[in-house]
C-alpha cells in the first residue's frame, strides 16, 4: 500500500502536464500591456479565437516569461431578457399647441398616477395607446419633475401600417420623472385621441464596447416563391442581429433556421404612408447564435425576389481581465481540446473587478505552436481517478484486516 501511494506522489506532476505544459496548446498570442496605474488589464477575444476555443473557454491560459500561469476572469457577452416588471397608469392633465416654423403642433401632458414618490420611479419607455390604424407620425417625448422644466427624452416614430405596429418609445437613459409630454410632429388636424402608459423594462443589453460587425458571406437560391439565403458563420461568432441591405418598397415574411430548428420569425419591410418612410431591415437574434450556418428564408409570394446587396452581421465579443502585475511579458495560450477550466480566486470578487477602472491591452498575431502535442487525457482527471481507486483499495485492505482479526 505504501508503495502505491509513493508511486502516485512521484507521477502526479506528469499527469498535470496536460493542462500545465504550454506545448499542449496549439496557439499563442503575445499580450501587449501599456504602462498604466490601473489595477486591471482587459483584452478582447476576436474572431480568430472562437473556431479554436472550447465551448466553455476552458483552454484559455495566460503565462508569463517564467512559465507561471496568471489568473484571469472572462467577461462574457451575454444578453438576458427579463419581462417588464413595472407598468404605470397615466392621466391626461393638459393639452395644447406649440408653433415651430410657422406650423402648429399639438401636445398632451400626462401624469403618472400609479406612484407618488419620484425617488422610487424608474421609467425607460412609454407606450402610446390608440385605436387609430393606417397612420405614422413622428413624436418627441419630454419629461419633468414636480419643480423642474421639460427635458427631451426621446424622438421616434409610431405607426400602424399594413398590420405592422409600433407603439413603444424607448429612452436611452432611465428617468424618474412623474410628468411626460408627447409632442406630435404633425399638423394639429391629423391627431386623434390617445392614451399613455409608462414603464420600466429590465431588458439587459451589453455595452457598446462588446459589439462588433462584419459583412457576412452568404449564398442565395430562389425556390418556389422563396429566397433561401445560407449564411456562413465559419468563425462561430456570437451573432445578435443581421442587417439586410436591399432597396425598394416591400413587406416580406421571413424565418431563420439553425440546426433544422426555427429560431426566429417576423417581417422585414420598407413602406410609405403619406410622406413617412417606415422600414425594418434588421433581424434580431435572441438568444445569441454562434452556429456555423444559418438559413434565412424570405417568402416573396407572387412578388419579385428582393435584391440582397449585402448582409451585415453584428456580434458580441468576450473579454479577458487580469491583474496588472506580472513577471515580464505575458502570452495568451489557447487551443487545447482536453484542458480543464481553471479555478481562480478572482471569481469571488468578479463584480468589483468588472466595475473597476481597466486599461485595454492588445493581442499580437496568433502563432501556431510547432511543438504542439495533443494530450487526450487531462492529468487532473486521471489523478482524481487514481486517487479514488487507491482509496477503494486502501479501504478494502482495512476491511480485510479487520475481518481477519475477528
C-alpha positions as CSV (number, residue, x, y, z in Angstrom):
1,X,0.0,0.0,0.0
2,X,2.8,2.4,0.9
3,X,4.5,1.7,-2.5
4,X,1.3,2.6,-4.4
5,X,0.9,5.9,-2.6
6,X,4.6,6.7,-3.1
7,X,4.2,5.9,-6.8
8,X,1.2,8.3,-7.1
9,X,3.2,11.1,-5.5
10,X,6.0,10.6,-8.0
11,X,3.9,10.5,-11.1
12,X,1.5,13.3,-10.1
13,X,3.4,16.1,-11.9
14,X,3.3,14.1,-15.2
15,X,-0.5,13.8,-15.0
16,X,-0.8,17.6,-14.5
17,X,1.2,18.3,-17.7
18,X,-2.0,18.1,-19.9
19,X,-3.0,21.5,-18.6
20,X,0.3,23.0,-17.4
21,X,2.6,22.3,-20.4
22,X,2.4,25.1,-22.9
23,X,3.2,22.6,-25.7
24,X,-0.3,21.2,-25.1
25,X,-1.7,24.5,-26.5
26,X,-2.0,24.8,-30.3
27,X,-1.8,28.6,-30.5
28,X,-0.3,31.6,-28.6
29,X,-0.6,35.4,-28.8
30,X,1.7,37.9,-27.1
31,X,-0.2,40.3,-24.9
32,X,0.9,44.0,-25.1
33,X,0.3,45.7,-21.8
34,X,0.7,49.6,-21.9
35,X,2.1,51.5,-18.9
36,X,-0.8,52.3,-16.6
37,X,-1.6,52.9,-12.9
38,X,-4.9,50.9,-13.2
39,X,-5.0,47.6,-11.4
40,X,-6.5,45.6,-14.2
41,X,-5.9,45.0,-17.9
42,X,-8.6,43.8,-20.4
43,X,-8.1,42.3,-23.8
44,X,-10.7,41.3,-26.4
45,X,-11.1,37.9,-27.9
46,X,-11.6,38.3,-31.6
47,X,-13.0,36.2,-34.4
48,X,-9.7,34.2,-34.7
49,X,-10.3,32.6,-31.3
50,X,-13.8,31.2,-31.5
51,X,-13.3,28.5,-34.1
52,X,-10.5,27.0,-31.9
53,X,-11.6,27.6,-28.4
54,X,-13.5,25.1,-26.3
55,X,-17.2,25.9,-25.8
56,X,-16.6,26.8,-22.1
57,X,-13.3,28.7,-22.8
58,X,-11.6,26.1,-20.6
59,X,-8.4,26.1,-22.7
60,X,-7.5,29.8,-22.2
61,X,-4.3,30.4,-20.2
62,X,-2.2,33.4,-19.5
63,X,1.5,32.6,-18.9
64,X,4.5,34.9,-18.0
65,X,8.1,34.6,-19.2
66,X,8.9,32.3,-16.2
67,X,6.2,29.8,-17.2
68,X,3.9,30.8,-14.4
69,X,0.2,30.9,-15.1
70,X,-1.6,34.2,-14.5
71,X,-5.2,34.3,-13.0
72,X,-7.9,35.9,-15.1
73,X,-11.7,36.2,-15.4
74,X,-13.8,36.2,-18.6
75,X,-16.4,38.9,-19.1
76,X,-18.8,37.2,-21.5
77,X,-21.0,39.0,-24.0
78,X,-24.4,37.7,-22.9
79,X,-27.8,39.1,-23.4
80,X,-30.5,38.4,-20.8
81,X,-34.1,39.4,-21.4
82,X,-36.4,39.9,-18.5
83,X,-40.1,40.7,-18.7
84,X,-41.2,44.2,-17.8
85,X,-41.6,44.5,-14.0
86,X,-43.4,47.8,-13.8
87,X,-46.1,49.5,-15.8
88,X,-47.7,52.8,-14.6
89,X,-51.1,54.3,-15.5
90,X,-51.0,57.9,-16.6
91,X,-53.8,60.5,-16.6
92,X,-54.1,63.3,-19.2
93,X,-53.8,66.6,-17.4
94,X,-53.4,69.1,-20.2
95,X,-53.5,69.6,-24.0
96,X,-52.1,72.4,-26.1
97,X,-50.3,73.5,-29.2
98,X,-46.8,74.7,-30.0
99,X,-45.6,76.7,-33.0
100,X,-42.5,75.7,-34.9
101,X,-41.5,77.2,-38.2
102,X,-45.0,78.8,-38.5
103,X,-46.7,75.3,-38.1
104,X,-48.8,74.4,-35.1
105,X,-48.2,71.0,-33.4
106,X,-50.3,69.6,-30.7
107,X,-49.1,68.1,-27.4
108,X,-50.6,66.2,-24.5
109,X,-49.2,66.2,-20.9
110,X,-49.6,63.2,-18.7
111,X,-49.1,62.5,-15.0
112,X,-48.2,59.1,-13.6
113,X,-50.9,58.1,-11.1
114,X,-49.7,54.6,-10.0
115,X,-46.9,56.0,-7.8
116,X,-46.5,59.2,-5.8
117,X,-42.8,59.1,-4.9
118,X,-40.5,60.2,-7.7
119,X,-37.5,58.6,-5.9
120,X,-39.0,55.2,-6.4
121,X,-39.8,55.7,-10.1
122,X,-37.8,54.1,-12.9
123,X,-39.1,54.8,-16.4
124,X,-37.3,53.8,-19.6
125,X,-40.2,53.5,-22.1
126,X,-43.6,54.8,-22.8
127,X,-46.4,53.1,-24.6
128,X,-48.9,55.0,-26.8
129,X,-52.4,53.6,-26.7
130,X,-54.6,54.4,-29.7
131,X,-57.1,52.6,-31.9
132,X,-56.2,54.6,-34.9
133,X,-55.0,52.5,-37.9
134,X,-53.1,53.2,-41.1
135,X,-51.0,56.1,-39.7
136,X,-47.5,57.0,-38.9
137,X,-46.3,60.1,-37.0
138,X,-43.1,61.3,-35.5
139,X,-43.2,62.3,-31.9
140,X,-41.0,63.7,-29.2
141,X,-41.2,62.7,-25.6
142,X,-40.3,65.1,-22.8
143,X,-40.2,64.5,-19.0
144,X,-40.1,66.7,-15.9
145,X,-40.4,66.5,-12.1
146,X,-42.7,68.5,-9.8
147,X,-40.5,71.6,-10.0
148,X,-38.2,71.1,-13.0
149,X,-38.6,72.1,-16.6
150,X,-39.2,69.8,-19.6
151,X,-36.3,67.6,-20.8
152,X,-36.2,65.9,-24.2
153,X,-36.0,62.1,-23.6
154,X,-36.7,60.5,-27.0
155,X,-37.6,61.2,-30.6
156,X,-39.1,58.4,-32.6
157,X,-41.9,57.4,-35.0
158,X,-45.0,55.4,-34.0
159,X,-47.2,53.7,-36.7
160,X,-49.8,51.1,-37.6
161,X,-49.3,50.2,-41.2
162,X,-50.3,47.1,-43.1
163,X,-50.8,45.2,-39.7
164,X,-47.3,46.3,-38.6
165,X,-47.5,48.3,-35.4
166,X,-45.0,50.2,-33.3
167,X,-46.3,51.9,-30.2
168,X,-43.4,51.8,-27.7
169,X,-40.8,54.5,-27.4
170,X,-37.6,53.6,-25.6
171,X,-35.4,56.0,-23.7
172,X,-31.6,56.0,-23.8
173,X,-31.5,56.5,-20.1
174,X,-33.7,55.6,-17.1
175,X,-35.7,58.6,-15.8
176,X,-37.7,59.1,-12.6
177,X,-39.9,61.9,-13.9
178,X,-43.6,61.9,-12.9
179,X,-44.8,64.1,-15.8
180,X,-44.5,63.3,-19.5
181,X,-45.3,65.4,-22.6
182,X,-46.0,63.8,-26.0
183,X,-45.4,66.3,-28.8
184,X,-46.8,65.2,-32.2
185,X,-44.6,66.5,-35.1
186,X,-47.6,66.6,-37.5
187,X,-50.3,69.2,-38.2
188,X,-52.8,69.5,-35.5
189,X,-55.8,68.3,-37.5
190,X,-54.1,64.9,-38.1
191,X,-54.1,64.0,-34.4
192,X,-56.7,61.9,-32.7
193,X,-57.2,60.9,-29.1
194,X,-54.8,58.5,-27.4
195,X,-53.7,57.3,-24.0
196,X,-50.3,56.6,-22.5
197,X,-48.6,54.2,-20.1
198,X,-45.1,54.5,-18.7
199,X,-43.0,51.5,-17.7
200,X,-39.6,50.1,-16.8
201,X,-38.2,47.3,-18.9
202,X,-35.4,45.2,-17.3
203,X,-34.0,44.0,-20.6
204,X,-30.3,43.7,-20.1
205,X,-28.1,44.6,-23.0
206,X,-24.3,44.6,-23.3
207,X,-22.4,47.8,-23.6
208,X,-21.3,49.1,-27.0
209,X,-17.7,48.0,-26.3
210,X,-18.9,44.4,-26.7
211,X,-20.5,44.9,-30.1
212,X,-18.7,44.4,-33.4
213,X,-19.8,44.0,-37.0
214,X,-18.7,42.1,-40.1
215,X,-20.0,41.6,-43.6
216,X,-21.2,38.0,-43.9
217,X,-20.6,35.5,-46.7
218,X,-23.8,34.1,-48.0
219,X,-25.3,32.1,-50.8
220,X,-28.8,32.8,-52.4
221,X,-31.1,30.3,-54.0
222,X,-34.5,31.2,-55.5
223,X,-37.0,28.3,-55.0
224,X,-40.9,28.3,-55.4
225,X,-41.6,31.9,-54.4
226,X,-38.9,31.8,-51.7
227,X,-35.5,33.3,-51.4
228,X,-33.3,30.9,-49.4
229,X,-30.1,32.5,-48.0
230,X,-27.4,30.4,-46.5
231,X,-25.4,32.5,-44.1
232,X,-21.8,31.3,-43.4
233,X,-20.6,31.9,-39.8
234,X,-17.3,30.0,-40.1
235,X,-15.7,31.8,-37.2
236,X,-18.6,30.9,-34.9
237,X,-19.2,34.5,-33.9
238,X,-21.9,35.2,-31.3
239,X,-24.4,36.8,-33.7
240,X,-27.1,39.0,-32.1
241,X,-28.5,40.7,-35.3
242,X,-28.4,40.7,-39.1
243,X,-29.0,43.9,-41.2
244,X,-30.0,43.4,-44.8
245,X,-29.1,45.9,-47.5
246,X,-31.8,46.0,-50.1
247,X,-33.8,48.7,-51.9
248,X,-37.4,49.2,-53.0
249,X,-40.8,49.2,-51.2
250,X,-41.8,45.8,-49.8
251,X,-43.2,43.8,-46.9
252,X,-41.9,40.2,-46.7
253,X,-42.3,37.5,-44.1
254,X,-39.2,35.6,-43.1
255,X,-37.9,32.8,-40.8
256,X,-34.4,31.8,-39.7
257,X,-33.5,28.2,-39.1
258,X,-30.4,26.8,-37.3
259,X,-29.8,23.0,-36.9
260,X,-33.1,22.4,-38.7
261,X,-34.9,24.4,-35.9
262,X,-36.7,27.6,-36.5
263,X,-35.3,30.2,-34.2
264,X,-37.0,33.4,-35.4
265,X,-40.0,34.5,-37.5
266,X,-41.0,38.0,-38.4
267,X,-41.3,40.7,-41.1
268,X,-38.8,42.9,-42.9
269,X,-40.3,45.9,-44.7
270,X,-39.9,49.3,-46.3
271,X,-43.2,51.0,-46.7
272,X,-44.5,54.6,-47.0
273,X,-47.6,56.3,-45.5
274,X,-48.1,59.7,-46.9
275,X,-44.7,61.3,-46.6
276,X,-43.4,59.0,-43.8
277,X,-41.0,56.2,-44.7
278,X,-41.1,53.2,-42.3
279,X,-38.6,50.4,-42.6
280,X,-37.2,47.5,-40.7
281,X,-34.4,45.6,-42.3
282,X,-32.7,44.4,-39.1
283,X,-33.3,40.9,-37.7
284,X,-32.6,40.4,-34.0
285,X,-31.3,37.0,-32.8
286,X,-32.3,36.1,-29.2
287,X,-30.5,34.3,-27.7
288,X,-27.2,34.8,-29.4
289,X,-26.4,32.3,-32.1
290,X,-22.9,31.0,-33.0
291,X,-23.7,28.1,-35.3
292,X,-21.6,27.8,-38.4
293,X,-24.6,28.1,-40.7
294,X,-27.9,29.8,-40.6
295,X,-30.7,29.5,-43.2
296,X,-32.7,32.7,-43.8
297,X,-35.9,32.2,-45.9
298,X,-37.7,35.2,-47.3
299,X,-41.3,34.5,-48.6
300,X,-41.9,36.5,-51.7
301,X,-45.4,35.1,-52.6
302,X,-46.1,36.5,-56.1
303,X,-43.7,39.4,-55.9
304,X,-40.2,39.5,-57.5
305,X,-37.4,38.4,-55.2
306,X,-35.6,41.2,-53.3
307,X,-32.1,42.0,-54.5
308,X,-29.9,41.5,-51.4
309,X,-26.8,43.6,-51.9
310,X,-25.2,42.9,-48.5
311,X,-25.8,41.4,-45.1
312,X,-24.0,42.9,-42.2
313,X,-23.8,40.8,-39.0
314,X,-23.5,42.3,-35.6
315,X,-21.9,40.1,-33.0
316,X,-20.7,40.3,-29.4
317,X,-17.2,39.6,-28.2
318,X,-15.8,38.4,-24.9
319,X,-13.1,40.0,-22.8
320,X,-10.3,38.6,-20.6
321,X,-9.5,40.6,-17.5
322,X,-6.3,40.1,-15.4
323,X,-4.4,41.9,-12.7
324,X,-1.7,44.4,-13.8
325,X,1.2,42.7,-12.0
326,X,3.4,40.0,-13.5
327,X,6.9,38.9,-14.3
328,X,7.8,40.3,-17.7
329,X,5.7,39.9,-20.9
330,X,2.5,37.8,-21.0
331,X,1.3,35.3,-23.5
332,X,-2.2,34.0,-24.2
333,X,-2.4,30.3,-24.9
334,X,-5.4,28.5,-26.4
335,X,-6.3,25.5,-28.4
336,X,-6.3,22.5,-26.1
337,X,-9.4,20.3,-26.5
338,X,-8.8,18.4,-23.3
339,X,-7.9,21.2,-21.0
340,X,-9.9,21.6,-17.8
341,X,-11.3,25.0,-16.8
342,X,-9.0,26.7,-14.2
343,X,-10.5,28.0,-10.9
344,X,-9.1,31.3,-9.6
345,X,-9.8,33.4,-6.5
346,X,-10.6,36.3,-8.8
347,X,-14.1,34.8,-9.5
348,X,-15.1,35.6,-5.9
349,X,-14.8,39.4,-6.5
350,X,-15.8,39.4,-10.1
351,X,-18.3,42.3,-9.6
352,X,-15.6,44.6,-8.1
353,X,-13.2,43.8,-11.0
354,X,-15.7,44.4,-13.7
355,X,-16.7,47.8,-12.3
356,X,-13.1,48.9,-11.7
357,X,-11.1,51.1,-14.0
358,X,-9.3,49.0,-16.6
359,X,-6.7,49.6,-19.3
360,X,-7.1,48.0,-22.7
361,X,-4.3,45.7,-23.8
362,X,-3.8,44.3,-27.3
363,X,-3.0,40.9,-28.7
364,X,-0.4,40.4,-31.4
365,X,-0.9,38.0,-34.3
366,X,-1.6,34.3,-33.4
367,X,1.4,32.0,-33.7
368,X,0.9,28.2,-34.2
369,X,3.0,26.1,-31.8
370,X,5.3,23.9,-33.9
371,X,5.9,21.6,-30.9
372,X,2.2,21.2,-30.2
373,X,1.4,17.8,-28.6
374,X,-2.3,16.9,-28.2
375,X,-2.8,15.2,-24.8
376,X,-6.1,13.3,-24.9
377,X,-6.4,12.9,-21.2
378,X,-6.4,15.6,-18.5
379,X,-3.8,14.9,-15.8
380,X,-6.1,16.2,-13.1
381,X,-8.9,13.9,-14.1
382,X,-6.6,10.9,-14.3
383,X,-5.0,11.7,-11.0
384,X,-8.5,12.0,-9.4
385,X,-9.5,8.6,-10.8
386,X,-6.3,7.1,-9.4
387,X,-7.0,8.6,-6.0
388,X,-10.5,7.1,-6.0
389,X,-9.1,3.7,-7.0
390,X,-6.4,3.9,-4.3
391,X,-9.0,4.9,-1.7
392,X,-11.1,1.9,-2.6
393,X,-8.1,-0.5,-2.4
394,X,-7.0,1.1,0.9
395,X,-10.5,0.8,2.4
396,X,-10.8,-2.8,1.2
397,X,-7.4,-3.6,2.7
398,X,-8.5,-2.2,6.1
399,X,-11.8,-4.2,5.9
400,X,-9.9,-7.4,5.2
401,X,-7.5,-6.7,8.0
402,X,-10.4,-6.3,10.5
403,X,-12.2,-9.4,9.2
404,X,-9.0,-11.5,9.7
405,X,-8.6,-10.1,13.2
406,X,-12.1,-11.3,14.1
